[in-house]
Amino acid sequence: MIEKRGKTGRTRFTRKMKKTHTIFLPQMLEYHAALLEAAFEGSGYHFKVMRGGCGLKDKSLRYISNDFCYPGILIVGQMLDLLESGEYETDKIAFMEPQAGGACRAGNYYHTIIRTLEKCGQPQVPVISLNYKGLERQPGFRITVPLFLSAVTAVCYGDLIMALYQQVKPYECAKGTADSVKQRLEQKLADEIRHHHGVYKNTGEHRRSTYRYILETFADIPVKGGLKKMVGVTGEIYIKYSSLGNHAIENFLEGQGCPCVIGGFINYAIYVLDSDYSDYLMKSNHPVLDKAYRAALAYLQKIQRELCEEVNRFERFFFDLPHARLKEKAGAVISYGCRTGDGWLVAAEAVAAIERGCKHILILHPFGCLVSHICERGIVKKLKMKYPDVNIQTIEYDYDSSDTLRESRILLGLSDLTDLGY
């Protein structure tokens, strides 16, 4: 294994490994997983998103401190679970960890995973950092234009499927119809992305026609009438999206007869890029880098605008606000200078959900996360002053917290304020 190591002594993901190794990404974006796998496979990688896991907390805490936040414990636990499963040869796998470069403990995940692999006797497993800043570069992996375009397309398709599924599933006449449609769409769209259909030529029109196809497919699902209690769900990025992190809150809400409204990932991606650009303007002004930031933001906002326009034309369904309009929603609640972690985005998503008709807002975050306490719990008072008729609750997740206690707090968040004596 020595020949694979770089100057730091860490195992590097080499060009040869691209053909021999399978890259595993921690579970988070479950609506997008099959599509993201196809995007990476289309660029020649063997790529899988990890699903589930058993006893993750116990496996993780054998090697890392319990001071780590809950998402970190689950991510490390998933990787250890895969290594111990025996399903894959450990000499033929690599792990990938997304890095946004924020000022929270997530910035240490990459090095923590490497150290954990060394402790558990698997130092030959490479760890790849997924980021757009060129951090921790690996000779066998790079984000090319086709990979970037395919991944962005996968995110847009996944966001739309997620939004429509959440709007149709609670009202379907035949149980399981929405799941069947979702699975069929994922297979069809993954095949298109894998073969780069619509990536190079006529991309705008191809995406638009695909959006219309997804909308029409979900619209064909027979539904029953009636009004249900809509619940807006926002918060820390991992806990909000990962069923491992939020203990399948979407299923729990469905069991209570409550459709949930969760913001799409494309807005988070634009938020991160826009925040980095704002920080960059305060520190430097290199014309080439400035142009690159502007071009990337313009591209992401353009494809988001295409998606929003197609949904708005359809009228029956609703979708996220475009980034610029979403950002405006946070202005009366929190400063735009709050860009650490999920920053002002949580407030913006909460306001957007309220204005969409949600009278119940759940803000999810890991216990002990200082960034979340500031950016999420810190906005609750202002939100309640602005929307006194809306029930807003923060829900904390940790490996030692009781499911019963947490679920009782969620049920408190689903109660009408008049029933609580407000």
N, C-alpha and C positions, 0 to 999 in steps of 0.2 A: 504493500500500500504506500510505501514511502515515495514512490515516483509521482504519486498523485497529489502530494502535499505542496502547498505554497510556502512562501517565506515565513508565514506566521505559524506553520506547523499544522494548519487545518487542512482537512481533505478538500480538494477542489473538485468541482463538477467540470470534467473535461469534455472536449468535443466528442471523444469516443463514447463517453457515457450517455450522450444523447441517444445513441442507438441501443444501448444495453440496459439503461436504468429507467425505472418508472418513478416519476416525480409525484409526491403526495402533498396535497394542500389541505390544511385544517378545514374542518367544516365550518361554514358560516352562511354563505349565500345559497341556501338550499333550492330556491326557485331558479337559480342561475347555474347550478353545479354542472348539469349535463351539457349546457351550452358553452360554459367556460372550458370544460374538458375538450369539447370539439374544437374550440379556438386554438388551444395549445397543440392538439393532435394534428391540426391542419398545418402547423409549422414544424412538424416532424418530431414532436416530443411524445413520449409515453406518459400520459398525465391522468391522474385520478384525484378527485376530491374525497377525502375520508368521510365515511358515514358512521355516526354513532360511536359506540365504544362501551366497555363495561368496567366498572371500578376505577374510573379515570383518576379520581381524587387520590385514592390510596396508592396507585401506581406512581403518580406524579410526586407526592410528598415523600416518597422514599429518596428522592434525589434533589428536590428543591425546597426552599424555605416556605413556610406557610405565610410569610409576609408577602409573597407574590399575590397579585390580584387573581380573582376567580377565572377570567378568560385565560390568563397565562397557565394556570394549573390545569385547565381543561385541554388546552392546546398541547402542552407537554405530555399530559396523560394520554391523549389520542395517539401521539407518536409512539409512546412506549407500548401502548396496547397493540399497535400494528406490528411492532418489532417482536412482541411476545406471542403473537397469534400463530406464527409459523406459516402464514399463508404466502409470504413472499420471501425470496432469498435476501438476506440482509445485505449481501454484497451487490445487489442489483436494484437498490432503492435509493432515493434522495428525498429530502424534505424541503419544502418551500414555505417561507414565512413572509407574509406581506408586511411592509414597513412604510408607514406614512411619515415617519420622522418627527412625531409629536413629542411633547414634553411630559410624557407619562411613562409608567413602568413598561409599557408595551415596547418602548425603544430598546429594552434589554432582552426581549424575547429571543432575538437571533443568536446572541452570544450565550444565553441561558440554554438554548437547545443544543448548541455545540458542546457546552460543558457537560450537559446531561448525557449526551451520547458517549462522551469520553468516560464518564463515571460508570455507565452501565455496560461498558465493554464493547461499544459499537462505534469506535472513532472513524471507521472507514466510510460511514454514511455521510455524504455531503449535505450541506445545508445551503439553500439558495435564498437570497434576499430578493423579494419582489418589490421593486420600487422604481420610480422614474428619475431618481436623482443620481444614479450611477454608484450607489453605495454598495460595498462588498461585492465587487464584480467577480463573475465566474467565467472562465474561458469557454465553457460549453453552453452558456445561456446568455441570451441578450434579447431585448425587446425590439423586434424588427417592426417595420411599418405594417406588413401583413398581419402579424400577431396583434399589434395594437388595434388595428381597424377591426379585426375579427373579435377581439375581446370586448371592445366598445359596443359592437353590434350585439354580442351575446348579452351584455348588461342591459341594453335597451329592450331586447326581446324578453329577458327575464323579468325586468321591471313591469312590463305590460302584462305578462302572464300572471304575475303576482297580484297586481291590482285587480284584474278581471276575475281571477279565481276567488279572491276575498269578497268580491261583490256578488258573485253568482252562487258560490258554494252554500251559504246559509239558506238560500231560497230554492234550491234545486228540488224538482218534484220527485225524481228517482235518486235515491242516495247512491253516491259513487260516480254519478255522471260527470261532475266537474273534474274529479280525479282522473277519470278515463280520458277526457278531452285534454287535460293538462299533459298527461303522459304522451299522448299521441302527438301533440304539438311539439313537445320537447324532442321527440325522436326525429320528426320531420325537419325542424329548424336546426338541430344539431348536425344533421347530415348536410344541410346547405352550408352551414358555417365551416364544417370540416373541409369542404371542397371549395371554399372561398367564393361561393355564389354571391354575386352582387357586391363584392368587396372592392373590385378595381374599376368596373365600368357601370355606369348608370346606378351608382350606389344609392343616391337619394330616392329615386323612383322605385328601386327594388325594395328598399326598406319600407317605404310608404305602402307599397302593395302588400308586403308581409304584415305590416301593422293592421291593414284592413282585413286581411285573411284571419288574423288572430281575433280581431274584434267580432267579425261575422261568425266565427266558430263558437265563441263563447255566447254570442247572442242567440244562437240556435238551441241552446240548452233550455228545455222547458222549466219554467220557474213558477212558484206560487206567490200570491200577493201577501200583503201584510207588512207592517213596520216592525223593525227590530231595533234594539238599542245599539247604536254604533259606538265603538270605542276606539279612540285615537291612541296609538302606541308609538312612543318615541323614546329616545334615550341614547345611552352609550352604544356605539356601533356594533360591537360583538354581541352584547346581551340582547340588543334589539332584534338582530337577525337570526342568531343561532338558536335552534331549538334545544341544543345542549345547554347553552348559557341561560336561556329563559325558561327552561323546564317545560318546553312545548306549550307556551302560553297561548298560542293561536288555537291549539286543540282545546285547551281549557276554556277559552272564551267561547268557542263554538259550542261546547257542552253547556254553557250558560245561555245559549241562544243569542250571542252577541257577535255580529260581524266586526272585524277589526280593520282599521285603516293604518297602514304602515307606509311611510315614505320610501320611494325608490332609491336605489344605490347610485344612480347617475347624478342625483343632486349632491350626494355625499362626495363623489369624485370631483365634481366641479367646485364644491365648497373647499376641499383640500387644496386644489390647484389655485383657486382664487385667494385663499389664505396665505399660501406660500408666496404668491405674487405680491400681495400687499406687504408681507414681511420683507421681501426682496427690495421693493421700492423704497423702504425706509433705510436700507443698508447700502444699496448700490444702484448703479444705473448703467450697466453694460448693455450697449445697443443690441448686440446679437442675442443675449439671453432675454432681454426685454421683448424682442420680436418673437422669440420662441414661446414665451409665456402667453403672449397675446394670441398667437396662432393656435396654440393648443386650447385655450379657453374659447376662442371663437368657434373652433371645430366642435367641441363638446356641446356648446350652447346651440349650435346650428342643428345637430342631430336630435338634441332634446326638443328643440322647437318643432321639428318635423313630427316627432312622436306626439307631442301635445296637440298639434293641429289636427292630426288624424283622429285622435280620440274625441276632440271637441266637435269635429264634423259628424261623428257618429251619434252624439247627443245622449244616448242611453247611459253610457258609463262616464265616470269621472276619473281624473288622473292627477298626478302631482302638478303643482304650479311650476312654471319655468323658473330657473334659478334666480333671475333678477327680481321677479315678483315675489318669490319665496323669501328672499333676503329682506325685502321691504317689511314683511310681516314681523320680523324680529326687532325692528327699530324702536318700537314703543316699549319693549320689554328689557332689552339688554344691548350693550354697546357692540358695534361691529368689531371693535378692537378685541373682543373676547373670542380668540381664535384657537385657544389651547384645547386639545381634545376635540370634542364635538361642538364646542363653543356656542355661537349664536344659532347654529342649525337646529338644536333641540327646541329652542323657543319658537323659531320660525315654523317648524313642523307642528308644534302644539297649537299655535295660532291658526295655521292653515286647516288643521283637523277640526278645530272648534268652528271656524267659519264654514266648514263643509257640513256641519250639522252634528258633530260629536259633542255630546253633553258630558262625556266621561273621558278623561285623559289619564293614561298610565305612563309614567316616566320611569324607564327601567335603567338600572345601573348596578355595577358591582359594589359590594360593601367595601368600605375602606379606600375607595378611589377618590383621591382629593380633587382631581380634575372634574369628576362627575358631581361631587358635592358642590363645587363652585358653580359649574355651568348648568347643572340640572336642578339640584335642590334649591340653589340660590335664586332661581327664577319663579319658584312656586308662589311666593307672596305677591309678586307683581302680577302674575297671571290671574290669581284669585281676585285681586283688586279690579283687574280689567274685565274679568268674566265671572262675576259673583254667582251666576247660576250654573256654573260648570263644576263638576266634581273632579278635582285634580289630585292624584295621589302619586307619590314616588314609591317604587318597589325595588327593594335591594335583594341581590342574589349573592350567596356565598356557599361554600361547600359545607359549612357547619349549621346553616340556618334551617329551620324547620319548614318543610313543605306546607304543613297545616297552617303555620303562622303566616307564611307568605300568601297562601291562597285566601286566607281570611282577609288579608289586607287588600288583595285584588277584589274580592267580593265587596269590601267596603267602598272601593273605587267605583264599583258598578251600581252602588245604591244611589237613589235620587236624593238630592240634598234636602228636599222637603221631608223625606222619610227619616233623615238624620237629625231633624230639628233645626235646620238652617233656614 
